[in-house]
Amino acid sequence: MSPLLISCIKIFFCRIMDVSLGTVRTILTVKGKTLLSAVIGFAEVFLWYIVVKDALSATGPVLPIAIAYAGGYATGTYIGGIMAGAMIKGNVIVEVITSSRDDSMLKAIRDNGYAISVVDVNSSEFAGDKYMLISNVDKKLLKNFQELIMKLDPAAFIMVQDSKSTLGGYVARKK
C-alpha cells in the first residue's frame, strides 16, 4: 500500500472520530455537562492535531488528502449526530394547542401514561376556546406522544423545546 493511501485512510478515519466527538461535546456543553465535555474536547483536539500534522506533512498530490480530510469531516458530522441522539438522554417540553376543549382527550393522554398540565386558552377572532397542554416528555417517547396527539386532534398545534433540566413532576416511562 502506498504511503499516500495510508495517509488518506488515517486522515479520513481520524477526522470521523474527532468530528463525531466534537458534535457530542457541543451537545453535552449545551446540556451543562461541562466536565465530560472537557474530557471529550481533549480527545477531540488531540486527534485533530494528529490529522492536521499528517495532512500537512504528506507528500504527493494534495487533492486525495483534501478529499480524505473533507470526507472524514462530513462522515464525522453524520456519525456524531447519530451518536448524540443515541447517547444523550433527556426530556423535551411539549406544548400543544388543541383545536377545541375536549376533556376526553385529556383523559386519553393521561391514560397513555403522560402527565400534562392544562391551561385554558380563551377564544379569539380565529377560533373558540381551546386548551394548551404542557408536558415533559422523554425524548424516546416524543414520537409516540406526537402520534397520540395527532390521532386525538389532527388540527392540534404542537411545539417541542429542548429541556436543559427538570426537577420534580411526573415523567412517563418508556413503554
N, C-alpha and C positions, 0 to 999 in steps of 0.2 A: 504494500500500500504506500502511496506517495506521501511525503511529508505534508504537502498542501492539503490532501484529502483528510489526513489525520487532524490537521489544524481545523479544517472546516467542520468536521464531526464534533471535535472538542468544543469549539465555539458555539455551534448550534445547540448542543445539549446543556452546556453551562448557562447559556442565555435562557433556555427554557427554565432551568432551576432558579436562576436569580430573579427573573421577571415574575415567575409564579410566587416566589417568596415575597417579592415587593407588593404584589397585589394583596396577598393575605395580610402582610404587615400594615398596609394602608387601612384596610378594613378594621383590623384589630385596634389600630390607633384611634380611629373614629369611635369605636366601641369603648374606649377608655382603658384598654388592656396594654398599658404602656411598657411594662417590664417585658412581657412576651414580645411586644413589638420591637423593643430594643435588641433583644437576642436575635430575632429573625433579621433585623436590619444589619446586624454584624455579619451574619452568614451571607446575606444578600450582597453586601458590598465586597466581601471577601471574594465571592465567586465573580462578581463584576470585574474586580481588579485582575483576576487571573485571565478572564476572557479578553479584556482590553489589552493587557500585556501581550497575550498570544496573537491577537489580531494585528496589533501594530508592529510586531516583530516578524510576522510571517513574510516569507519571500515568495515571489511569484506573482501571478495576476491578482489584482485587487478585487475584481468582480466576484469570484467564488467566495472570498472571505466576507465581502459585504452582504452577499445573499445569505450565507450561513448566519451572520450576525442578525440581519433583519428577520430572517425566517425563525430563528430561535426566539427573538423578541415577540413576534406575532403569535407563535405557538405557546410561549410562556404566558402571554396575556390570556389566551383562551383557557389554558390549563389552570392558571391561577384563579380565574373566575369560577371554574368548576370546583376547585379545592375550597375556595372561600365559601361557596354555597353549601358544600358538604360538611365543612368543619365548624363553621361559625353558627352556633345555635343562638336562638333569641326569639323575641316576640315582636310583633308589629301591632300598632294601634290601627284598628279598622273602624272607620266612621261610615255609617250607612244612612242615607236619607231615603226613607220609604216613599212610595207613591201615595200612600194613604195610611191612616191609623188602622192597624189591624192587630188586635190582641192575640189572635190565633197564630200569627206569625211569630210574635214574641215567645209564645209557649213552644212552638216548634223549634225555634233556635235553642232555647234552654233545654228542651228535651233531647237535643242532639249533643248536649254537654258543653255548650258555650255560655259563658257568663256575659251578660250585656247590661249596660246602663241605658236607660231610656230617657230621652229629653223630648218634651212636646215641642213641635215646631208649628208656629201659627200659620194660618193661611196667608197667601199673598195674592197679588193680581194674577199670578200664573197657575196657582193650584190651591187645593183645600188644605186642611190640617194634615200634618204628617208627623212621623216620629224621626228622631235622629238616634240611631243606635250606636253605642260606643262599646267596643270590645277589645280586649287584649288577647291576641291570638298567637299561638306558637307558629313560627314560620312554616313548619312542616304541615300544619293544618290549614294554612291560608287558602289553598286551592279548594279544599273541601268546604270551608266556610263560605267562600265566594259562590261556589256552585249551589250551596244550600240557599243562600240569599237570593240568587237569580231564579232558582226554582220557585221560591215562595213569592218573590216580587220581581218579575222581569224588568220592571221600569225603575228599580232602585238605582240610586247613585252611590257608588262605593269609592271611598278614599282610603288608601293604605299609607301609613307613615312608619318609618323605622323607629323603634323604641330603644333608647340607649340603656335604660334600666327600668325595672318595675319593682315596686315594693307592695306587698300585701295583695289582696284581691284573690280572685279565682282564675286559674288558667286551666283550660281543658287539656286532658291527657290525650296523647296520640291513640287513635283507635286502630 
